[in-house]
Amino acid sequence: MISFKASFSLSSSAVNRRKQQFRNAQEYVDHEVLRLSEPFVPMRTGKLRQSGWYGTKLGSGIVKYTAPYAKPRYYKGRARNGKQGKFWFSRMKSGNKEKILNGTRRKFS
């Protein structure tokens, strides 16, 4: 068996640039998740969709829908039209995952 250990150091300015690049990329991903999820989120008044934008700190990597009824709608919601209904994030991701990843690579690589 053979193992190797490699290490390198970056200047503080290089580290800060990479951190900022990562933050920008994460903000982009969070924004795209919210944007592309909108057609899938059940809508009666629009408050549930808005709660995603208000409850999410872009760049955190966590998208939060803060409406008090968000959780029941996510797991038990009924569709009002063809796309809207339960499991909106999962359904959005199944059709848009590569689009989000490719956009992130294109903008931040």
C-alpha positions, 0 to 999 in steps of 0.5 A: 500500500502506498499513500500520499499527502499533498498540501498547498497554501494560497495567499489570503487574497486568493482564498478570499477570491475563492470564497467570494466565487463560491458565495456568488455561485451559491447565490446563483444556485439558490436564486435559480432554485426559487425561480425555476420552482415557481411554476410548481409551487401551489398558488392560491394567493401567491403568499406561498411562492413569496414566502420562499423568496422572503424566507431564503437568504440567497447564498446560504444553500438553504431554500426556505418556504416560511408560510405556515402551511408550506409543509402540509402543501409540500407533502399533501398538496393538490394540483390546481393546474398541471404543474402545481402541487406537492413535492414541487422542489423534487419535481423542479429538480428532476427537470432542471438539475442539469440546467442549474449545474450548467449555468453555474459552471458557465458563470463561475468556472 
